[in-house]
Amino acid sequence: MVLLIQILNAVQYGLLLFLLSSGLTLIFGIMGVINLAHGSFYMVGAYLAYWLARTTGSLWLALPLAVLIAFAIGLLLETAIFSRLYRRDHLYQVLLTFGLILIFEELRSIAFGDDVHGIAVPALLNFSIPLTDTLSYPVYRLFVTLVCLVIAGLMYFVIHKTRTGMRIRAGNSNREMAASLGVNMPLLFALVFASGVALAAFAGAIAAPISSVFPGMGSQILIICFVVVVIGGIGSINGALIASLAVGLADTLGKVIAAEYSAIAVYLVMAIILLWRPQGIANKA
């Protein structure tokens, strides 16, 4: 039963990683931008949820408002900053997005201080399901897992079953050819980037009652997101989902089975997969 609980935790963590890494892999796959600030959007979502929940008194209101604000921030950043980086060398992208990390951290410190903050779980979901006489599982964690699965399903539908998704896949395969066929690439770039920011912010917001809200939380998860993108294959949503679940299982079960070696479990999985498929799980050779 303890193993079941850890597997549930691993799936929940993996699905949260998917929300983060799906936006990151699309941004890099379609726009060609290395965005080191992507983890900061996770932090922004968590702090927005904290502030909005405290202001409105309801996490149910805070979640959609945080996503809308993050989407607007994404559009603003893409228009004002990232649109100038598409034809620049990756070094410029790394330097600028690293600068954004410092800016977001300083703004966070000014607005909220450097203390750790908590968000209360909504009363509707603030209980646990008993599994044995001594073990139970929080319903809020199951809720997070369910919501992430729904979003993953919606993303699959949009990308594979709609005209917008067809344009995204075309841009991911060949930007120049898609543009020559009439795809509005500037608009596509703006929507993809803003959607990636909104997904990362939503992951931070919905995870905040579980993990709390604290300084540096974005930098902490950024490296894992890049690991997921590399394992899954750059630009692949399907690969990001598989890789996220694999990383979630490796990280969570590694801490249970061999805590002293848990720090290397994720990177061991990455090394094994890349030895097998250097291009990533879902990308073709």
N, C-alpha and C positions, 0 to 999 in steps of 0.2 A: 504493500500500500504506500509505503514511503517512496518507492520507485515511481509509482503512478503519479504522486504529487510532484515529484521532480520533473517527470516528463511533461506534465501539464504546464509547469513553470517554464520549461525549456521551449515549448511550443508558443506560449504567450510572449516570451522574450524574442523568439525568432520572428514572430509576426510583427512585433514593434520594430525590429531591425529592418524588416521588409518595407514598412512604410517609409523609413528613412532612406534606405538604399535604393529603392525604386526611383525616387526623385533624383538621387545623385547619379545613378547610372544613365538615366535618360538625359540629364543635363550634359553629362560628359559625352554620351553616345551621339546625341543630335547636335549639340552646340559646340562640342569640342573644348569645353571649359573645365579646367580642374578647379573645383570650388572647395577650398579648404574651410570656408565659412559655413558649410552645410550643417555641421554640428551646432553652430550658434543658433540656427533656426529652431532646432530641437529645444535649446535653452530658452529662446524667445517664447515658444509655445507654452512651456512650463510656467514661465514667469507671468505670461499673459493670463493663463488659467488661474494662477494664484491671485493676481490682482483683480481679475474680473469676478472670480468666485467670492472674493472678499467684498467687492463693491456691490454686486447684485444679490449676494446671498445664496446663489445657486450655481452649482457646477454644470447643470444642464444648460443654463444660459451661457456660461463661460466658454464651454467647448465650441459651439458654433461661432460665437463672436471672436474667439481667438483665431479660428481658421480663417474667417473673413478678413481680419486685420492682417494676418500673416500673408494672405493672398495679395492684399493691397501693397504690403511691404515688398513682396516679391516682384510685383509689376513695377514699382518705383525703382527698385534696385536694378532690374533688368534694363529699364529704359535709360536710367541715368548713368549706370556704371558698366554693367556686363555687356551691353550691346557694343561697347567700345573695345571689347577684348577678343571678339571672335576671330579676328585675323592677326592677333598678336601672338608672339611666342609664349609658350607655356610658362616661362619664367615670370613674365609680367602678370599672368593670371595667379600664380602662386603668391607673388609678393602682394598683389592687391587684395586677394581674398584673405591672406594672413593679416593684413592691415584691418580688414573688416572684423576679424576675430577680436582684435585688440579694442576696436571701437565698440563693439557690442558688449564686451566685458566691462569696459569703463562705464558705458551707459547703464548697464545692469547694476554696477556698484553704486552709481550716483542715485538711481531711482529706488533701489531696494536694499542697499547695504550689502554686507558680506556675511550675513547670518543665514543659517539653514531654515527654510520655511516648509510648513506642511499644509496639505489640503485635505480636508475631511472627506471621506467617502460619503456619497449621498445616502441618506437614511434608507431609501428604497433598496439599496444594494449592500447595506452595511450589516451583513450577517454571513454565516458560513454554513456549508453543507457538511453534515457529519459523515465521515467515511468509516471510522471505527469508534470504539469507546473513547479513544484518546486523540484521534486525528480528525481534522476537518479541513475543508478547502474554502477560501473566501469567494463569495459569489462575484465580487467586483472583478477579480482576476478572470473568471469565466466570461464576464461581460466584455472585458477588454479583448479577450481572444475572439469572441463572437463578432465584435465590431470590426476587428482587423480582418477577419475572414470575409465579412460582407464587403469591405472596401477592396480587398484583393479581388473578389469576384467582379465588382463593378469596374475595376481597372482592366481586368481581362476582357470584359464585355466592350468597354470603350475602345480599347486598343485593337481588338481583333474583329469587332462587329460593327463599327461605325466609320463614317467617312473621315471624321477627325482622327480616329485611330489609324486609318489607312495613311493619312498624311504624315502622322507621327512616325509610322513604320518606314514610310518612304524617305523621310528626312533622316532617319537613323541609318538607312542603308546607303543613301547617296544624296547628300544635301544639294549639290550642284544640279543633278538631274531632276530632283523634285522641284527646285526653283524654276528650272527651264520648262517644266510641264505646267507651270502656273500656280504652284503652291506658294502662298504668302508666307515666306520663311520668317520675316521679322515678327509677324503676328504669332506664328507657330512657336518661335523661340520664347516670346513673352509668356504665352500660355503654359508652355512646358515648364519654364523656370518658376513662374508663380505657383503652379500646381505642385512642383517639387518642394517649394518653400512651405506651402500649406500642409502638405503631407508630413513633412518633418515637424512642423509646429504642432500638428494634431497628435503625432506620436508623443511629443513632450508633454502636451496638455493632458492626454488621457492616462499617461503613465505617472503623472505627478502625485496623485494620491497614494501610489504604491512606493515610489522611489524617493519622494520628497523633492524639494526645489532647492538647489544649492549652487554656489559659484563653481564654474569650471565644468559643469555637467555636459556641456556641448563638446568640449575638447576630449572628454573621457570616452565618449561614444563614437567620435569621428573616425578613429583608427579602425575600429571594428567595422564600421560602414564601408570603408575602403577595402577591407579584407573581403567583405561580402561581394562587393562589385567585382573584384579581381577573380574570386572563385566562380561567381555566376556568369561572368563574361560581360564586357562593357556594352551597354546598350540593351541588354536582354532583361525584360521583366520576369519572364519565366525562370531564367537562371538566378535572378535576384531572390525569388521566392524559395527555390530549392536551397540556395546557398545560405539564406537567412535561417532556415530551419536547421540546416546542418551545423551552422555556427552556434545557434541557440542550444542545440543538444550537446555539442562539444563543450561549451562553456559551463552549462548548468551541471551536466553529469560529471564533468571533470572535477568540479568542486566537491562533488559528493564522493566519487570513487577514489580520487587521489588529490586532496586539497593542495598538497605541497607542489604539485606539478600542474595545477589548473591554469596557471598563467600561460603555459605553452601549448595547452590542448588545442586552442583555436588555430594557432599558427602551424601546429603539426598537421591538422586537417587540411589547411591551405596548401602546405607543402606536398602532401600526398595527392591531392586533387590536381595540382598544377603539374606534378610529374606525370600524371595520367593524361591530362588535357591542358596543355599550357595556355590555350586560348580561352579557357573557362568552360564551365559545364555546358552552357547552352549555345555558345558560338561555334560556328563551323570552322574547320581548319582552313 
